[in-house]
Amino acid sequence: MARRCSERGTVISFASGPAVLPPEVLSEVREAVGAWDDSGQSVLELPFGGSDYAAIQSEFEADARALLSLPPAYRVLLLQGGAFAQFRLVPLNLLRPTDRAAYVETGYWSARAIAEAREVCLVAVAAQAGAAIPPVATWQLPRDAVYCHVTGNETADGVQIHRFPALGEVPLVADLTADLFTGPIDIQPFGLIYASAQKNFGAAGLTLVIVREDLLGRARAEVPAPFDYTRQASTGSRVNTPPIFSVFVAGRMLKWLRRQGGLAAAAARCERRSRMLYHVIDASRLYTCPARAADRSRISVCFHLPDAAQDAAFLAEAQRRGLWHLAGHPTRGGIRACLYNAMLENSVAILADFMREFDETHPGRA
Ligand SMILES: Cc1ncc(COP(=O)(O)O)c(C=O)c1O
């Protein structure tokens, strides 16, 4: 029998997503799936036009607005299709085919966003860097750029933008799939933010889009109605059946985050968790971290051993100890520990101890 290595059971998952959820949230979800209220209906059976779902959605929105201090000029849209769909839907909603947008390329996910955007608009790569965030002073924004797209956390590469710049007239559009709700943000420079829920605030199925009102009304005719920001804004995200279950789970996650002290406390937890691992990496003979130190991610900690065989040995031994899903992104190799909002500090301490022990008992690099 495997030993229990967390309050949840015999394994700790460091997966890039879906992520672990807090036990309290899982228990609320279990209860609501069994019976939503005294009527015996399950949360899975609530009609989307009814008052029960309306309350679930409006509470979610109120908590999101409170956590992010969103001014009224920003609309909150609850969509589906994941962040990947937004890579193309953002330009389709905001730009004509001859309009230009600037993109900052910082790793795997921003490259995917650029490839999708290139299919439907003009793209200028304002700056490009591997394993680092290019300094804002070096970004070259074309004068006609309608927006500048950034990726808050490069989940495959282990780099993160720790401070979002204000670019004057050019609004930021940001993929915050791996970092929304992990710390306070100043919303003012942003025209639009999008994020899938399954890493930091719930279960797969919900894609949150937060858009400044003045950017609505531009969708191209070919955008299907459920992905048209303007139509979704004018129907309260009910053009068609919303992902009710995922909205419910996300609502419970936001309440949990508020009970835990809000986003400043979430940021402090991210800092403490990631510091435990970077501390071991920096003191070790075996591990190297490709990311530039100042840009290291507090969400996805990526590192390598001296060769692929040692990466494989590390992963096999980790798996045997119940430390699961630590393989790096398939295009990057190495090791990756994702430390999303519900990751317990104690779980990270167990991984840090294992890393230290592996470093001490295995031959280092030549
Ligand atoms: C930064 C980032 N953007 C986008 C995506 C794609 O998200 P989804 O699979 O929900 O479309 C991911 C998934 O890992 C990601 O990490």
Ligand as a Chemical Component Dictionary entry (heavy atoms), coordinates in Angstrom:
data_LIG
# 
_chem_comp.id                   LIG 
_chem_comp.type                 NON-POLYMER 
_chem_comp.pdbx_formal_charge   0 
_chem_comp.three_letter_code    LIG 
# 
loop_
_chem_comp_atom.comp_id 
_chem_comp_atom.atom_id 
_chem_comp_atom.alt_atom_id 
_chem_comp_atom.type_symbol 
_chem_comp_atom.charge 
_chem_comp_atom.model_Cartn_x 
_chem_comp_atom.model_Cartn_y 
_chem_comp_atom.model_Cartn_z 
_chem_comp_atom.pdbx_ordinal 
LIG C1 C1 C 0 -0.413 30.000 -20.585 1  
LIG C2 C2 C 0 -1.394 29.056 -21.217 2  
LIG N1 N1 N 0 -2.216 29.516 -22.181 3  
LIG C3 C3 C 0 -3.126 28.722 -22.782 4  
LIG C4 C4 C 0 -3.254 27.392 -22.437 5  
LIG C5 C5 C 0 -4.291 26.547 -23.109 6  
LIG O1 O1 O 0 -5.370 26.394 -22.243 7  
LIG P1 P1 P 0 -6.623 25.452 -22.642 8  
LIG O2 O2 O 0 -6.067 24.067 -22.747 9  
LIG O3 O3 O 0 -7.568 25.615 -21.512 10 
LIG O4 O4 O 0 -7.156 25.941 -23.946 11 
LIG C6 C6 C 0 -2.412 26.862 -21.428 12 
LIG C7 C7 C 0 -2.520 25.446 -21.046 13 
LIG O5 O5 O 0 -1.709 24.900 -20.362 14 
LIG C8 C8 C 0 -1.472 27.725 -20.810 15 
LIG O6 O6 O 0 -0.671 27.270 -19.838 16 
# 
loop_
_chem_comp_bond.comp_id 
_chem_comp_bond.atom_id_1 
_chem_comp_bond.atom_id_2 
_chem_comp_bond.value_order 
_chem_comp_bond.pdbx_ordinal 
LIG C1 C2 SING 1  
LIG C2 N1 SING 2  
LIG C2 C8 DOUB 3  
LIG N1 C3 DOUB 4  
LIG C3 C4 SING 5  
LIG C4 C5 SING 6  
LIG C4 C6 DOUB 7  
LIG C5 O1 SING 8  
LIG O1 P1 SING 9  
LIG P1 O2 DOUB 10 
LIG P1 O3 SING 11 
LIG P1 O4 SING 12 
LIG C6 C7 SING 13 
LIG C6 C8 SING 14 
LIG C7 O5 DOUB 15 
LIG C8 O6 SING 16 
# 
